[in-house]
Amino acid sequence: MSGRTRTSQRRDFNIVVLGAGGVGKSCLTAQFVQNVWIESYDPTIEDSYRKPIDVDGRQCMLEILDTAGTEQFTAMRELYMKTGQGFLLVFSITSQSSLNELAELREQIIRIKDDDNVPIVIVGNKSDLEEGRVISRSKAFSVSQSWGNAPYYETSARRRANVDEVFIDLCRQIIRKDNSIHSSREEEHFGRREDHHRHRHGHHVHISRKKGENGQRRKRNGCTIL
Amino acid sequence: MSSKSSIRTGGSTNSHSQITPPATPNGSQEDLNQQMEPPHPVFHNFLRAFYPFHPTYAISDSTVTLPLNEGDVILVHSIHTNGWADGTLLVSGARGWLPTNYCEAYDPDSMRNLLKALLNFWDLLRSGLTTDSEVFGNQEFMRGIIAGVRYLLEKSNCLTRESAMVQSNDGLRRNRKALLSDLSSLVKTAKRLQEYTAGAGQMVADPDDVNNTIDEMILKAFKIVIRGVRFLDVLEDDIRSHHPVHRVMATVAEEVYNPPTPPADSTSFDGSQHGDPACDAISRRSSRSSASAVSGSQSFKRMSSAYSSNTSSARPVSMTRPASVHMKRQSVSHRLSLTASIPAAQRQNLVSERLNASHDTFLSFLGSFIGRLHLQSQSAAELLLSVRQSVTAGRELLVVVEAICAHDRQSAEALEASRNAMYDRINKLVVSARDIIKSSSIEDEDVVIPQQNGGLLMAATGCVKAAGECVAKTKFVIERIGDFEFEAQSEGLGIDVASIGATPVNRETPTEDSSLTKPSKEAEVEPASLPPPEPASRPPPPPLIIPSYEKPLPEVPLSSPSPNIGATNSHLLPKGTESTAQHETAESATTDSSNEASRRSLLPPLPKMTSPLLTSDDYSPSENSSAHDSEFQSSFRSGSIAISSSGTSSTYLSGMRDSESSMLSQASTRATTPDLSVYVPRTQPSLSDLSVSGSQLTLADEVDEGESKMLEKTFAHELLHNKEGQITGGTLPALVERLTTHDSTPDAMFVSTFYLTFRLFVTPVDLAKALVERFDYVAESPHIAGPVRLRVYNVFKGWLESHWRDISDHQALSVIEPFAMEKLGKVLPGAGKRLLELAQKVTSTDGPLVPRLVSSMGKTSTSIAQYIPADTPLPPSYMSKSQISVLRNWKMGGSNPTILDFDPLELARQLTIKEMNIFCSIMPEELLGSEWTKRSGSNATNVRAMSTLSTDLSNLVADTILQYEDAKKRAVIIKHWIKIAHKCIELNNYDSLMAIICSLNSSTIVRLKRTWDMVSQRRKDMLRGLQAIVEPDKNYAVLRRRLHDHVPPCLPFVGTYLTDLTFVDAGNPATKQLPGVGDSEGMHVINFDKHTRTAKIIGELQRFQIPYRLTEVHELQEWIQAQIVRVKSSSEHENVQQYYRKSLLLEPRETMHARTSPVEGSNPFSTTQNQKFDIFGWTHSREKAQSAPTSTI
């Protein structure tokens, strides 16, 4: 029933941006969403957080839910998380505690989604503040690897470095996951668990290989940008 | 000379200047300059005649042609493609058609501010639409003119009478004096107008008087500009005489046999363009440079021909407006005025109006369409109709945009992307609509169910957004190239609307297999068949009404305007026009002959003038229509009321019911209190002050005295306004000046925003210094020094009394105290003393000395009275005696009651009271600079308390549910909470609603399947409805819609405000750029718009800071508080995980079973997504269940 709408060109992606207060999430989102032509940004309208992007030739409409400002309403997190198909977990490379807080958020996401492979991108923001860095790139990268091989990006919302990239990566993950679900759903009709399990396994390998590539490329990118 | 426009910066001091009429032909250097910097098509607001034009032929009765004298300056309203401009002659105030080829752009650097001010002046006073009579009250428009004159004198080093320049040149001195005396005269007239405005309360001013005055003022303003022009002329002459340049002679000589008249245009267009005669003022001006160069002296010829060939290869015409631009379609360029200075009927045809109108239409159709999509269902026919309406409207909008693209190629490039995006979106809408209709017809039902609407909704909102972006860009382009007249026949842009309707019929039989493959039958709706409009493949542009160039009217200039034009010249003229005419006829032969008659009549009929000014002599203001008069009249009246009550009536912003304004008036009246008896302050200093002092002077002194008045130092040019007149940016001195204007009460919104947010853009010390600086420099203008200094004092006083924050502001005292003692004390001893006292008090007192009515803005006594009459009886509480006794028993150490013991409404009420108490104590300061997110030492105690209480309430919900082993009991509790939530919404308590819903909808509770099975469908439906209200989807669209214009009492969800504030901060830069002058980059100024947005959001929150009129049940409050404390202490941290574990204990995971939430989101997308993920979920949960130790129990 939903097949027809899904096959139409543009797809909706619900993306949730999470992270401790003060890591620059809102700047990241605002930078991504803002149109250069808009003279001043009004966050109070319906379209404030929607943005179309092109992911590998696909037209995607991103609806971004950014919790900035309401971090203390901890009971509300689940409300946000429920709607998300993909998550940006943002910390600041200048704050150890902001990275620590991500662990809890990630666990909560996985619990709510009941899925270890929820599309997630780990984002180290404020890469322009190299002198204030307390989390090394390798440290952050190893953390992200331990979190189901989630891709790790370093961004600078202020300089608009890598901003689009993190959102695009997340969309790729969602699309890939979606495709695999489609195929797995078909298999389900036949032999349920085994087939599904097998498929899932293959899927996982695929992702991690792909992520390895991404990680490498990203590192190179990072060096030039930072 | 024609190239002057491109070298604005150097203009006034350049030895061969552009202003001397007849203009000297282009200096070669300037041409080179021009080459360096790619010019942009610019609509010139002012032209200056460099050649006399005295039409000898009979003027047709429908058109008025203006005779021009050499050197006349014209304010241009529009320029027809045929080269005629509709303009107002400054010297007489007469309006009519004039040949632009006799004129050149007039925009010398030192005159720029004055000219700009004149434009505003004209727009403001000439628009019959000026309903905001505040304009007249605050004399803002006068300041621009004054600042413009000052700028001119400053630039030319003639600011003071004593300057060497003035002393040395008698002509200069006389002109300067005349200029200032005219300015003084205008100020007086303006003062009279202000009196009318002020007096409107008691005595109805004669509308005629008002209009007479306005007309008089316009003429006077014109005169000032003319004086300015002459002044500059004299200055140029002076400079030239001191630094003679041999070229002057050469050019003058050249001028004799080669007056740059119309021929230039036609020849150049002849040669370089496809004989397209249409051209606008800019291209004319530029091409004239090359043309005259060709026929000019040899040396010039060499230079400029090199130049022109160069440019023609590099960019088609020196001119920016490439020769190949399709000008045929463009008929008239209009000045885009900020206010509506052109009568509505005429405006309709302006492209900017069209753009706005079609955008509005499009949005309204889309709006109702989107609105309908939210309904449960609708018939395919309805859907079809609304899609068709929307698409038709969108198409019309696109036609307008297309016309603009066609008008100017550069714009076409700039607009390409957004235009295509909009095109795509509309197509998308068509496709989605078709898909839906198709699918519904397959299923043979006439109803489209909401689930299917997702795509459509997306497409429609996409349209809204794309249209918004496209229109924004287009407006930008219009502003750059000038407005023009435009007549669109709506025409398909390849979107076949009708075919959508046809599709369902077509479809039934042939294709039901896929949504992607399309039978050829409906190819016309297929997206592929609708490529974004390429210039080449674009359907023919809508026929516009083209002024017929071959019309007799404009040919007039050919009949050699003055006898001394040489034969060489005159033969050029006819030739050029002839050939262009031929071209034109050839090109548009098909339409021409048939439409000629009709077109002729459409030709430049003189615009109906708002201005009755025909000539200064015979103009009679009584010609004004009475409607016009009454409009003015009424606006005056209302304005004066608002002003006299100095803001307490809070007409300003509905969202900002601002007691700041009343504070202001308090502050200013307080200045009159006895301790200030030395000084008799005027709360509303106005221009009348000027006249009072002025009248005491002898006539001889008047002008001289006026000088100092007029030339007050000002930073007004460093302010940025938006189109509503609100300040959006400025330097600190400019903002401070605005805060302390001598002649008007500062805008309440501005003042409150400033007080609230200044710490975000300036340190308190710097603010204090800037205020002191203002106090100092106003001494240069003695006539306004009094009121300004009083205002400076008042700003300090307001700051210290009501807005002081000692932690951050303390250092400013080191500036304020010496200021109070010395400078202020000398001038206003009483004020100095008072300020000193305040400065000493603020350090010792905690909190504001003069409290801002609790937390101020939202709660003037009037606003409370408006919503909750004080005599409304409190609703009786729903507490029975037994319930009270249960609570008493509990307090004595008896058993703890449960929520089931109390009525849901009463619980909801008490929760509401509890939360509202905190909400009402939120101070605006807590909401600034993300104060509430600070990890330690946050001063936002009340905001923090709100979030804590919200979280606690959520935990309490979970706790009460999870306390029972028995699923049935849990279900009862859930039901009770649903009822409480429902009562919360009845009380408009969105904050508690959010907390309860979050908990009921959390994974911890949602997963209790056995429990939910025992909750009735009715309750689940109720919950689903409540949940839809707080859905974060689309930026909390539902919640925002509900809160918009919501009437208090209401407790909104605080989180959205916090997010909005965070994003206003993150999404708007700290500074803005002033428009650059000439080549130079504009300076960066404080982005005040950002702070205004912040203040507006805070104001919106404060709007709801009005307590409920509900009876507080003390016992119940105590019990609730105790429960919250209990929950908090029992699980100091990690609440969520703890509850989740408990939930797992109560109902262990069921493997193999895909969970579905009992209350799924209303969003069709999220539903499908969750289901998808659940397919993974089952394996995952099985694994997890095995590994999780708790689940083994």
Chai-1 contact restraints between the chains, C-beta under 6 A:
chainA,res_idxA,chainB,res_idxB,connection_type,confidence,min_distance_angstrom,max_distance_angstrom,comment,restraint_id
A,S2,B,T1168,contact,1.0,0.0,6.0,A-B,restraint_1
A,R4,B,S439,contact,1.0,0.0,6.0,A-B,restraint_2
A,R4,B,S515,contact,1.0,0.0,6.0,A-B,restraint_3
A,T5,B,G455,contact,1.0,0.0,6.0,A-B,restraint_4
A,T7,B,S515,contact,1.0,0.0,6.0,A-B,restraint_5
A,S8,B,G455,contact,1.0,0.0,6.0,A-B,restraint_6
A,D12,B,F1165,contact,1.0,0.0,6.0,A-B,restraint_7
A,G21,B,T933,contact,1.0,0.0,6.0,A-B,restraint_8
A,S26,B,T1062,contact,1.0,0.0,6.0,A-B,restraint_9
A,S26,B,F1063,contact,1.0,0.0,6.0,A-B,restraint_10
A,S26,B,A1066,contact,1.0,0.0,6.0,A-B,restraint_11
A,C27,B,A1066,contact,1.0,0.0,6.0,A-B,restraint_12
A,A30,B,F1063,contact,1.0,0.0,6.0,A-B,restraint_13
A,A30,B,A1066,contact,1.0,0.0,6.0,A-B,restraint_14
A,A30,B,G1067,contact,1.0,0.0,6.0,A-B,restraint_15
A,W37,B,A472,contact,1.0,0.0,6.0,A-B,restraint_16
A,W37,B,K473,contact,1.0,0.0,6.0,A-B,restraint_17
A,S40,B,N1068,contact,1.0,0.0,6.0,A-B,restraint_18
A,S40,B,D1089,contact,1.0,0.0,6.0,A-B,restraint_19
A,Y41,B,G1067,contact,1.0,0.0,6.0,A-B,restraint_20
A,Y41,B,N1068,contact,1.0,0.0,6.0,A-B,restraint_21
A,P43,B,D1060,contact,1.0,0.0,6.0,A-B,restraint_22
A,P43,B,F1063,contact,1.0,0.0,6.0,A-B,restraint_23
A,P43,B,V1064,contact,1.0,0.0,6.0,A-B,restraint_24
A,T44,B,D1060,contact,1.0,0.0,6.0,A-B,restraint_25
A,E46,B,K1034,contact,1.0,0.0,6.0,A-B,restraint_26
A,E46,B,N1035,contact,1.0,0.0,6.0,A-B,restraint_27
A,E46,B,A1037,contact,1.0,0.0,6.0,A-B,restraint_28
A,D47,B,K465,contact,1.0,0.0,6.0,A-B,restraint_29
A,S48,B,N1035,contact,1.0,0.0,6.0,A-B,restraint_30
A,Y49,B,N1035,contact,1.0,0.0,6.0,A-B,restraint_31
A,L65,B,P1032,contact,1.0,0.0,6.0,A-B,restraint_32
A,A68,B,T1059,contact,1.0,0.0,6.0,A-B,restraint_33
A,A68,B,T1062,contact,1.0,0.0,6.0,A-B,restraint_34
A,G69,B,L1058,contact,1.0,0.0,6.0,A-B,restraint_35
A,G69,B,T1059,contact,1.0,0.0,6.0,A-B,restraint_36
A,G69,B,T1062,contact,1.0,0.0,6.0,A-B,restraint_37
A,T70,B,G1055,contact,1.0,0.0,6.0,A-B,restraint_38
A,T70,B,L1058,contact,1.0,0.0,6.0,A-B,restraint_39
A,T70,B,T1059,contact,1.0,0.0,6.0,A-B,restraint_40
A,Q72,B,S947,contact,1.0,0.0,6.0,A-B,restraint_41
A,F73,B,S947,contact,1.0,0.0,6.0,A-B,restraint_42
A,F73,B,S950,contact,1.0,0.0,6.0,A-B,restraint_43
A,F73,B,G1055,contact,1.0,0.0,6.0,A-B,restraint_44
A,T74,B,T951,contact,1.0,0.0,6.0,A-B,restraint_45
A,A75,B,T951,contact,1.0,0.0,6.0,A-B,restraint_46
A,A75,B,S954,contact,1.0,0.0,6.0,A-B,restraint_47
A,A75,B,C998,contact,1.0,0.0,6.0,A-B,restraint_48
A,M76,B,C998,contact,1.0,0.0,6.0,A-B,restraint_49
A,E78,B,S1002,contact,1.0,0.0,6.0,A-B,restraint_50
A,L79,B,C998,contact,1.0,0.0,6.0,A-B,restraint_51
A,T83,B,S1166,contact,1.0,0.0,6.0,A-B,restraint_52
A,Q85,B,Q1169,contact,1.0,0.0,6.0,A-B,restraint_53
A,I112,B,S1003,contact,1.0,0.0,6.0,A-B,restraint_54
A,K113,B,F1173,contact,1.0,0.0,6.0,A-B,restraint_55
A,D114,B,G1177,contact,1.0,0.0,6.0,A-B,restraint_56
A,D114,B,H1180,contact,1.0,0.0,6.0,A-B,restraint_57
A,D114,B,S1181,contact,1.0,0.0,6.0,A-B,restraint_58
A,D115,B,F1173,contact,1.0,0.0,6.0,A-B,restraint_59
A,D115,B,F1176,contact,1.0,0.0,6.0,A-B,restraint_60
A,D115,B,H1180,contact,1.0,0.0,6.0,A-B,restraint_61
A,I181,B,K1172,contact,1.0,0.0,6.0,A-B,restraint_62
